[in-house]
Every structure is written in C-alpha cells, then in structure tokens.
C-alpha cells in the first residue's frame, strides 16, 4: 500500500449471501444400455431438476455416455474396446440409450504396432437395413508365412490394395444385410475381423485384424416403438420340453363297456 493512501472501508458488500449446495438442485438418473448387451445398467448421470419450462429430460436427450465393453459383457477380454451410447428417451428415472459408436483404447493400438511388419487400414461408409449410416474403420497387420526364415513380412503396394478392397467388401456386405441390433452383435465378438483374415489369406497372411472404430454419421427419425424394441429383454416364457418316452400326463381309462362312456 502506498504511503499516505487512505484505505476505504467497504460496507454492505458480501453480507446476506448464504452458501447454497449445488447438488440440492440436482437429481440422479439410471443409464440403461440396449438389450443386445448382457449387462444393462451402465451407471448413473446427474442433471438439474425440472424448473418452469426447462425440463430435466430435455437436458438428458442427446447426452453421450462412454463405457468399457468389458463392463457390459462381463468378459475381461473385451476391455480393449470403448462403447459410446446416446440418450434417446427418458422413462421415469431411466435413461434409454442406443448404440452411438465404438473405438479401441490407446494402449491396445500401441501394443499392436511393431517393427518388421506392415499396417493395412481401410474405411467405408455403410448403411444398415433400418436406415443408420455408419463409418467403419478396419485395421490389420501382416504376419510371417509358415516356415518363413526372412525377418520381415512387408506387403507390396498391389497386395495392400487388394486387401483394402476385400476389407471394404466384407464391411459393406455385413452392414447392408443387418440392422443396428444385428450389426452390434457382430461387432462385439469380432466377426468382421475374423472374416477379413479368412478372405485375405490367399492374398497375404494377416493377424490382429479389428474393426478399430465405428462412427454414427446419420440416424433415421426418432421412433419410440423401435427404441422400446431395442430395450426389450426378450425373455419369452416357454413351456417345459415334453419327454415322449415318459410323458407327464398319465392315460386313464374311463369305466364302462369296453372303456367307452
């Protein structure tokens, strides 16, 4: 403070304000994954309570959640994948989501890239039967042939071009013949990656073939009926299988002349 400067006393400022806990104006909602995943409960999300014309459901719609695939399948082998889910509708305290994208984690990609081999990558825009437009990225690495002595296994430019064409063909055929639910079921166990390895084995032997990323570019107009179908458990009750050799129903003969009434 400068010498001779008079310090002014400020009165009335900062008085009367109470410390308000922000979380008193918030409420929790349960995030639900589609029925294609074994584990439906993703977690919880926080949102401001409905006040006036501003509804809590409006703030939740369009929110994107990212989770590990291993948490949805109870399988630690799927821990290298991230799944994105997008909120489409709010039902009570439940947030109903749909598949929004998929990606490989960074450390998994780093572990695949090595010396003395070639990396081949391709991407294509595909459309499912129910109107979703996706961009799929496929990645593969070359491997040594059987009984190969040579240290390296580099692919030629012409061979890489043929492998990319096969990748695009497999991804397009798989997506164009499936709806979003069927495509998600094929992406989880790496069906497309195994098919690419099998098809390209005649061109050049491949290993570690994955659909490394899936992006949702466009989706059809919102349909509540289709959304509820994706969230149906599908647990239809069926009767017990009847053993023809030992039937549960015993045959009885009515009393009368010759077993007739």
KOLROKOL-948087 format. One record per residue (C-alpha): residue in one letter; x, y, z; residue number from 1. Coordinates in Angstrom, 3 decimals. Layout:
KOLROKOL-948087
residu=A | xx=X | yy=Y | zz=Z | num=NUM
...
//
This chain:
KOLROKOL-948087
residu=X | xx=0.000 | yy=0.000 | zz=0.000 | num=1
residu=X | xx=1.331 | yy=3.427 | zz=-0.954 | num=2
residu=X | xx=2.403 | yy=5.761 | zz=1.833 | num=3
residu=X | xx=-0.306 | yy=8.232 | zz=2.740 | num=4
residu=X | xx=-3.063 | yy=6.344 | zz=0.865 | num=5
residu=X | xx=-6.269 | yy=6.106 | zz=2.834 | num=6
residu=X | xx=-7.787 | yy=2.646 | zz=2.985 | num=7
residu=X | xx=-11.508 | yy=2.807 | zz=2.212 | num=8
residu=X | xx=-13.849 | yy=0.661 | zz=4.200 | num=9
residu=X | xx=-16.421 | yy=-1.095 | zz=2.016 | num=10
residu=X | xx=-19.675 | yy=-1.659 | zz=3.814 | num=11
residu=X | xx=-22.602 | yy=-3.828 | zz=2.875 | num=12
residu=X | xx=-20.896 | yy=-5.978 | zz=0.226 | num=13
residu=X | xx=-20.878 | yy=-9.746 | zz=0.611 | num=14
residu=X | xx=-23.296 | yy=-9.722 | zz=3.503 | num=15
residu=X | xx=-26.510 | yy=-11.703 | zz=3.496 | num=16
residu=X | xx=-25.406 | yy=-14.317 | zz=0.927 | num=17
residu=X | xx=-25.837 | yy=-17.914 | zz=2.015 | num=18
residu=X | xx=-23.680 | yy=-20.763 | zz=0.772 | num=19
residu=X | xx=-26.024 | yy=-22.984 | zz=-1.251 | num=20
residu=X | xx=-25.113 | yy=-26.578 | zz=-2.032 | num=21
residu=X | xx=-25.362 | yy=-27.002 | zz=-5.813 | num=22
residu=X | xx=-26.273 | yy=-30.679 | zz=-5.532 | num=23
residu=X | xx=-29.582 | yy=-29.851 | zz=-3.843 | num=24
residu=X | xx=-30.830 | yy=-28.753 | zz=-7.295 | num=25
residu=X | xx=-29.648 | yy=-31.953 | zz=-8.978 | num=26
residu=X | xx=-31.142 | yy=-35.434 | zz=-9.341 | num=27
residu=X | xx=-29.765 | yy=-38.807 | zz=-10.417 | num=28
residu=X | xx=-30.921 | yy=-40.905 | zz=-13.383 | num=29
residu=X | xx=-30.082 | yy=-44.542 | zz=-14.234 | num=30
residu=X | xx=-28.432 | yy=-45.082 | zz=-17.630 | num=31
residu=X | xx=-29.728 | yy=-48.202 | zz=-19.426 | num=32
residu=X | xx=-27.921 | yy=-49.914 | zz=-22.318 | num=33
residu=X | xx=-29.802 | yy=-51.696 | zz=-25.158 | num=34
residu=X | xx=-30.831 | yy=-55.333 | zz=-24.666 | num=35
residu=X | xx=-28.070 | yy=-56.554 | zz=-27.017 | num=36
residu=X | xx=-25.604 | yy=-56.174 | zz=-24.104 | num=37
residu=X | xx=-25.770 | yy=-58.730 | zz=-21.244 | num=38
residu=X | xx=-25.361 | yy=-56.016 | zz=-18.576 | num=39
residu=X | xx=-27.988 | yy=-53.305 | zz=-18.927 | num=40
residu=X | xx=-27.015 | yy=-50.946 | zz=-16.082 | num=41
residu=X | xx=-24.292 | yy=-48.606 | zz=-17.336 | num=42
residu=X | xx=-24.259 | yy=-46.264 | zz=-14.354 | num=43
residu=X | xx=-25.870 | yy=-43.033 | zz=-13.171 | num=44
residu=X | xx=-25.883 | yy=-39.500 | zz=-14.522 | num=45
residu=X | xx=-26.573 | yy=-36.162 | zz=-12.886 | num=46
residu=X | xx=-28.913 | yy=-33.451 | zz=-14.199 | num=47
residu=X | xx=-30.555 | yy=-30.275 | zz=-12.910 | num=48
residu=X | xx=-34.115 | yy=-30.733 | zz=-11.688 | num=49
residu=X | xx=-37.023 | yy=-29.546 | zz=-13.819 | num=50
residu=X | xx=-37.858 | yy=-25.898 | zz=-13.144 | num=51
residu=X | xx=-40.511 | yy=-23.973 | zz=-15.035 | num=52
residu=X | xx=-40.311 | yy=-24.635 | zz=-18.768 | num=53
residu=X | xx=-36.851 | yy=-26.205 | zz=-18.530 | num=54
residu=X | xx=-37.309 | yy=-29.970 | zz=-18.171 | num=55
residu=X | xx=-34.636 | yy=-32.389 | zz=-16.958 | num=56
residu=X | xx=-35.466 | yy=-34.814 | zz=-19.788 | num=57
residu=X | xx=-34.609 | yy=-32.157 | zz=-22.393 | num=58
residu=X | xx=-31.160 | yy=-31.753 | zz=-20.840 | num=59
residu=X | xx=-30.585 | yy=-35.533 | zz=-20.941 | num=60
residu=X | xx=-31.635 | yy=-36.168 | zz=-24.557 | num=61
residu=X | xx=-28.620 | yy=-36.257 | zz=-26.836 | num=62
residu=X | xx=-26.156 | yy=-36.862 | zz=-23.992 | num=63
residu=X | xx=-23.405 | yy=-39.338 | zz=-24.964 | num=64
residu=X | xx=-22.017 | yy=-41.858 | zz=-22.465 | num=65
residu=X | xx=-18.737 | yy=-43.739 | zz=-22.883 | num=66
residu=X | xx=-18.133 | yy=-47.061 | zz=-21.146 | num=67
residu=X | xx=-15.869 | yy=-50.097 | zz=-21.384 | num=68
residu=X | xx=-17.250 | yy=-53.089 | zz=-23.288 | num=69
residu=X | xx=-15.964 | yy=-55.447 | zz=-20.568 | num=70
residu=X | xx=-18.392 | yy=-53.831 | zz=-18.090 | num=71
residu=X | xx=-21.305 | yy=-54.585 | zz=-20.438 | num=72
residu=X | xx=-20.336 | yy=-58.183 | zz=-21.281 | num=73
residu=X | xx=-18.683 | yy=-59.337 | zz=-18.005 | num=74
residu=X | xx=-15.712 | yy=-60.506 | zz=-20.074 | num=75
residu=X | xx=-12.258 | yy=-59.087 | zz=-19.342 | num=76
residu=X | xx=-11.076 | yy=-59.970 | zz=-22.853 | num=77
residu=X | xx=-13.263 | yy=-57.103 | zz=-24.160 | num=78
residu=X | xx=-11.536 | yy=-54.479 | zz=-22.011 | num=79
residu=X | xx=-9.705 | yy=-53.048 | zz=-25.054 | num=80
residu=X | xx=-12.945 | yy=-51.640 | zz=-26.501 | num=81
residu=X | xx=-14.879 | yy=-48.474 | zz=-25.674 | num=82
residu=X | xx=-18.594 | yy=-48.227 | zz=-26.413 | num=83
residu=X | xx=-20.498 | yy=-44.964 | zz=-26.865 | num=84
residu=X | xx=-24.209 | yy=-44.807 | zz=-26.039 | num=85
residu=X | xx=-26.520 | yy=-41.885 | zz=-26.806 | num=86
residu=X | xx=-29.607 | yy=-40.946 | zz=-24.808 | num=87
residu=X | xx=-32.744 | yy=-41.035 | zz=-26.956 | num=88
residu=X | xx=-35.585 | yy=-41.007 | zz=-24.423 | num=89
residu=X | xx=-36.192 | yy=-40.694 | zz=-20.675 | num=90
residu=X | xx=-38.663 | yy=-43.029 | zz=-18.989 | num=91
residu=X | xx=-39.200 | yy=-42.151 | zz=-15.334 | num=92
residu=X | xx=-35.718 | yy=-42.219 | zz=-13.800 | num=93
residu=X | xx=-34.300 | yy=-44.406 | zz=-16.584 | num=94
residu=X | xx=-32.254 | yy=-43.034 | zz=-19.486 | num=95
residu=X | xx=-32.824 | yy=-45.194 | zz=-22.590 | num=96
residu=X | xx=-29.797 | yy=-45.231 | zz=-24.889 | num=97
residu=X | xx=-28.849 | yy=-46.528 | zz=-28.338 | num=98
residu=X | xx=-25.522 | yy=-47.563 | zz=-29.879 | num=99
residu=X | xx=-23.570 | yy=-44.460 | zz=-30.941 | num=100
residu=X | xx=-20.033 | yy=-45.670 | zz=-31.659 | num=101
residu=X | xx=-17.113 | yy=-47.925 | zz=-30.813 | num=102
residu=X | xx=-13.349 | yy=-47.480 | zz=-30.540 | num=103
residu=X | xx=-10.146 | yy=-49.245 | zz=-29.483 | num=104
residu=X | xx=-8.320 | yy=-47.939 | zz=-26.415 | num=105
residu=X | xx=-4.981 | yy=-46.209 | zz=-26.951 | num=106
residu=X | xx=-2.754 | yy=-48.784 | zz=-25.225 | num=107
residu=X | xx=-4.250 | yy=-51.602 | zz=-27.330 | num=108
residu=X | xx=-3.372 | yy=-49.766 | zz=-30.554 | num=109
residu=X | xx=0.127 | yy=-49.149 | zz=-29.247 | num=110
residu=X | xx=0.648 | yy=-52.826 | zz=-28.440 | num=111
residu=X | xx=-0.317 | yy=-53.884 | zz=-31.989 | num=112
residu=X | xx=2.152 | yy=-51.641 | zz=-33.829 | num=113
residu=X | xx=5.532 | yy=-53.364 | zz=-34.130 | num=114
residu=X | xx=8.590 | yy=-53.451 | zz=-36.364 | num=115
residu=X | xx=9.169 | yy=-55.740 | zz=-39.352 | num=116
residu=X | xx=5.509 | yy=-55.831 | zz=-40.409 | num=117
residu=X | xx=3.088 | yy=-53.749 | zz=-42.498 | num=118
residu=X | xx=-0.068 | yy=-51.988 | zz=-41.332 | num=119
residu=X | xx=-3.086 | yy=-52.013 | zz=-43.660 | num=120
residu=X | xx=-6.121 | yy=-49.848 | zz=-42.974 | num=121
residu=X | xx=-9.380 | yy=-49.148 | zz=-44.800 | num=122
residu=X | xx=-12.607 | yy=-47.285 | zz=-44.083 | num=123
residu=X | xx=-16.021 | yy=-47.153 | zz=-45.722 | num=124
residu=X | xx=-19.446 | yy=-45.576 | zz=-45.180 | num=125
residu=X | xx=-22.160 | yy=-48.222 | zz=-44.843 | num=126
residu=X | xx=-25.939 | yy=-48.142 | zz=-44.368 | num=127
residu=X | xx=-27.909 | yy=-50.669 | zz=-42.326 | num=128
residu=X | xx=-31.325 | yy=-52.047 | zz=-43.250 | num=129
residu=X | xx=-33.046 | yy=-49.826 | zz=-40.655 | num=130
residu=X | xx=-31.558 | yy=-46.587 | zz=-42.039 | num=131
residu=X | xx=-28.444 | yy=-45.938 | zz=-39.901 | num=132
residu=X | xx=-25.368 | yy=-44.611 | zz=-41.718 | num=133
residu=X | xx=-22.042 | yy=-45.628 | zz=-40.179 | num=134
residu=X | xx=-18.375 | yy=-45.107 | zz=-40.975 | num=135
residu=X | xx=-16.334 | yy=-48.215 | zz=-40.207 | num=136
residu=X | xx=-12.543 | yy=-48.362 | zz=-39.925 | num=137
residu=X | xx=-10.742 | yy=-51.698 | zz=-40.289 | num=138
residu=X | xx=-7.107 | yy=-52.349 | zz=-39.413 | num=139
residu=X | xx=-4.877 | yy=-55.392 | zz=-39.966 | num=140
residu=X | xx=-1.201 | yy=-56.344 | zz=-39.729 | num=141
residu=X | xx=0.815 | yy=-58.733 | zz=-41.842 | num=142
residu=X | xx=2.431 | yy=-61.837 | zz=-40.388 | num=143
residu=X | xx=5.097 | yy=-64.300 | zz=-41.470 | num=144
residu=X | xx=4.191 | yy=-67.215 | zz=-43.673 | num=145
residu=X | xx=4.541 | yy=-70.738 | zz=-42.375 | num=146
residu=X | xx=8.213 | yy=-71.850 | zz=-42.109 | num=147
residu=X | xx=9.397 | yy=-68.375 | zz=-43.172 | num=148
residu=X | xx=13.036 | yy=-67.604 | zz=-42.365 | num=149
residu=X | xx=13.077 | yy=-63.988 | zz=-43.505 | num=150
residu=X | xx=12.882 | yy=-61.499 | zz=-40.654 | num=151
residu=X | xx=10.442 | yy=-59.072 | zz=-42.255 | num=152
residu=X | xx=6.951 | yy=-59.593 | zz=-43.688 | num=153
residu=X | xx=6.302 | yy=-56.404 | zz=-45.644 | num=154
residu=X | xx=3.398 | yy=-56.313 | zz=-48.082 | num=155
residu=X | xx=3.645 | yy=-54.931 | zz=-51.624 | num=156
residu=X | xx=1.547 | yy=-51.971 | zz=-52.742 | num=157
residu=X | xx=-0.514 | yy=-54.100 | zz=-55.136 | num=158
residu=X | xx=-1.253 | yy=-56.674 | zz=-52.444 | num=159
residu=X | xx=-2.203 | yy=-53.958 | zz=-49.936 | num=160
residu=X | xx=-4.639 | yy=-52.501 | zz=-52.470 | num=161
residu=X | xx=-6.341 | yy=-55.902 | zz=-52.880 | num=162
residu=X | xx=-6.534 | yy=-56.375 | zz=-49.097 | num=163
residu=X | xx=-8.201 | yy=-52.952 | zz=-48.691 | num=164
residu=X | xx=-10.734 | yy=-53.829 | zz=-51.377 | num=165
residu=X | xx=-11.588 | yy=-57.060 | zz=-49.534 | num=166
residu=X | xx=-11.922 | yy=-55.177 | zz=-46.231 | num=167
residu=X | xx=-14.373 | yy=-52.705 | zz=-47.778 | num=168
residu=X | xx=-16.312 | yy=-55.537 | zz=-49.414 | num=169
residu=X | xx=-16.684 | yy=-57.521 | zz=-46.172 | num=170
residu=X | xx=-17.718 | yy=-54.470 | zz=-44.114 | num=171
residu=X | xx=-20.238 | yy=-53.329 | zz=-46.738 | num=172
residu=X | xx=-21.818 | yy=-56.766 | zz=-47.161 | num=173
residu=X | xx=-22.079 | yy=-57.342 | zz=-43.411 | num=174
residu=X | xx=-23.662 | yy=-53.958 | zz=-42.634 | num=175
residu=X | xx=-26.017 | yy=-53.805 | zz=-45.636 | num=176
residu=X | xx=-27.619 | yy=-57.139 | zz=-44.663 | num=177
residu=X | xx=-28.077 | yy=-56.316 | zz=-40.950 | num=178
residu=X | xx=-29.997 | yy=-53.868 | zz=-38.822 | num=179
residu=X | xx=-28.332 | yy=-51.939 | zz=-35.998 | num=180
residu=X | xx=-29.022 | yy=-54.636 | zz=-33.393 | num=181
residu=X | xx=-27.617 | yy=-57.455 | zz=-35.566 | num=182
residu=X | xx=-24.578 | yy=-55.360 | zz=-36.527 | num=183
residu=X | xx=-23.810 | yy=-54.626 | zz=-32.868 | num=184
residu=X | xx=-23.991 | yy=-58.352 | zz=-32.120 | num=185
residu=X | xx=-21.398 | yy=-58.956 | zz=-34.865 | num=186
residu=X | xx=-19.082 | yy=-56.166 | zz=-33.719 | num=187
residu=X | xx=-18.773 | yy=-57.437 | zz=-30.136 | num=188
residu=X | xx=-17.193 | yy=-60.880 | zz=-30.900 | num=189
residu=X | xx=-15.065 | yy=-59.545 | zz=-33.828 | num=190
residu=X | xx=-16.930 | yy=-61.465 | zz=-36.526 | num=191
residu=X | xx=-15.939 | yy=-58.961 | zz=-39.244 | num=192
residu=X | xx=-12.232 | yy=-59.040 | zz=-38.337 | num=193
residu=X | xx=-12.115 | yy=-62.837 | zz=-38.476 | num=194
residu=X | xx=-13.911 | yy=-62.836 | zz=-41.819 | num=195
residu=X | xx=-11.386 | yy=-60.357 | zz=-43.274 | num=196
residu=X | xx=-8.485 | yy=-62.569 | zz=-42.132 | num=197
residu=X | xx=-10.110 | yy=-65.589 | zz=-43.759 | num=198
residu=X | xx=-10.883 | yy=-63.838 | zz=-47.069 | num=199
residu=X | xx=-7.449 | yy=-62.195 | zz=-47.366 | num=200
residu=X | xx=-5.439 | yy=-65.325 | zz=-46.504 | num=201
residu=X | xx=-5.000 | yy=-66.035 | zz=-50.233 | num=202
residu=X | xx=-3.526 | yy=-62.569 | zz=-50.858 | num=203
residu=X | xx=-1.268 | yy=-62.196 | zz=-47.808 | num=204
residu=X | xx=-1.438 | yy=-63.744 | zz=-44.300 | num=205
residu=X | xx=-2.877 | yy=-61.272 | zz=-41.774 | num=206
residu=X | xx=-3.065 | yy=-61.064 | zz=-37.989 | num=207
residu=X | xx=-4.681 | yy=-58.788 | zz=-35.385 | num=208
residu=X | xx=-7.479 | yy=-57.746 | zz=-37.724 | num=209
residu=X | xx=-10.006 | yy=-55.487 | zz=-35.974 | num=210
residu=X | xx=-12.778 | yy=-53.054 | zz=-36.733 | num=211
residu=X | xx=-10.916 | yy=-50.397 | zz=-34.785 | num=212
residu=X | xx=-13.567 | yy=-47.668 | zz=-34.928 | num=213
residu=X | xx=-17.252 | yy=-47.176 | zz=-35.751 | num=214
residu=X | xx=-18.803 | yy=-43.706 | zz=-36.052 | num=215
residu=X | xx=-22.511 | yy=-42.963 | zz=-36.385 | num=216
residu=X | xx=-22.926 | yy=-40.399 | zz=-39.176 | num=217
residu=X | xx=-26.696 | yy=-40.317 | zz=-39.603 | num=218
residu=X | xx=-29.696 | yy=-41.947 | zz=-37.966 | num=219
residu=X | xx=-33.346 | yy=-42.203 | zz=-39.028 | num=220
residu=X | xx=-36.070 | yy=-40.088 | zz=-37.444 | num=221
residu=X | xx=-36.852 | yy=-40.969 | zz=-33.832 | num=222
residu=X | xx=-39.285 | yy=-43.865 | zz=-33.430 | num=223
residu=X | xx=-40.321 | yy=-44.734 | zz=-29.870 | num=224
residu=X | xx=-41.581 | yy=-48.190 | zz=-30.888 | num=225
residu=X | xx=-38.214 | yy=-49.195 | zz=-32.352 | num=226
residu=X | xx=-36.419 | yy=-47.823 | zz=-29.296 | num=227
residu=X | xx=-38.571 | yy=-49.910 | zz=-26.965 | num=228
residu=X | xx=-37.866 | yy=-52.978 | zz=-29.122 | num=229
residu=X | xx=-34.131 | yy=-52.435 | zz=-28.597 | num=230
residu=X | xx=-34.687 | yy=-52.303 | zz=-24.829 | num=231
residu=X | xx=-36.908 | yy=-55.363 | zz=-24.610 | num=232
residu=X | xx=-35.362 | yy=-58.189 | zz=-22.599 | num=233
residu=X | xx=-36.853 | yy=-60.762 | zz=-24.963 | num=234
residu=X | xx=-37.412 | yy=-63.197 | zz=-22.120 | num=235
residu=X | xx=-40.403 | yy=-65.068 | zz=-23.507 | num=236
residu=X | xx=-41.651 | yy=-67.856 | zz=-21.257 | num=237
residu=X | xx=-41.752 | yy=-71.244 | zz=-22.898 | num=238
residu=X | xx=-43.165 | yy=-74.467 | zz=-21.528 | num=239
residu=X | xx=-41.034 | yy=-77.384 | zz=-20.393 | num=240
residu=X | xx=-39.946 | yy=-79.834 | zz=-23.066 | num=241
residu=X | xx=-42.170 | yy=-82.901 | zz=-23.079 | num=242
residu=X | xx=-40.425 | yy=-86.238 | zz=-22.891 | num=243
residu=X | xx=-42.272 | yy=-88.520 | zz=-25.308 | num=244
residu=X | xx=-40.875 | yy=-91.671 | zz=-23.686 | num=245
residu=X | xx=-42.061 | yy=-90.692 | zz=-20.204 | num=246
residu=X | xx=-44.967 | yy=-88.271 | zz=-20.615 | num=247
residu=X | xx=-46.105 | yy=-86.335 | zz=-17.590 | num=248
residu=X | xx=-49.790 | yy=-86.892 | zz=-18.377 | num=249
residu=X | xx=-50.941 | yy=-90.390 | zz=-17.477 | num=250
residu=X | xx=-53.512 | yy=-92.110 | zz=-19.681 | num=251
residu=X | xx=-56.680 | yy=-93.058 | zz=-17.766 | num=252
residu=X | xx=-59.401 | yy=-95.362 | zz=-18.895 | num=253
residu=X | xx=-62.987 | yy=-94.473 | zz=-18.104 | num=254
residu=X | xx=-65.192 | yy=-97.151 | zz=-16.638 | num=255
residu=X | xx=-67.779 | yy=-98.555 | zz=-18.950 | num=256
residu=X | xx=-68.361 | yy=-101.051 | zz=-21.656 | num=257
residu=X | xx=-65.067 | yy=-101.507 | zz=-23.458 | num=258
residu=X | xx=-63.655 | yy=-98.352 | zz=-21.936 | num=259
residu=X | xx=-66.351 | yy=-96.206 | zz=-23.502 | num=260
residu=X | xx=-68.911 | yy=-93.970 | zz=-21.894 | num=261
//
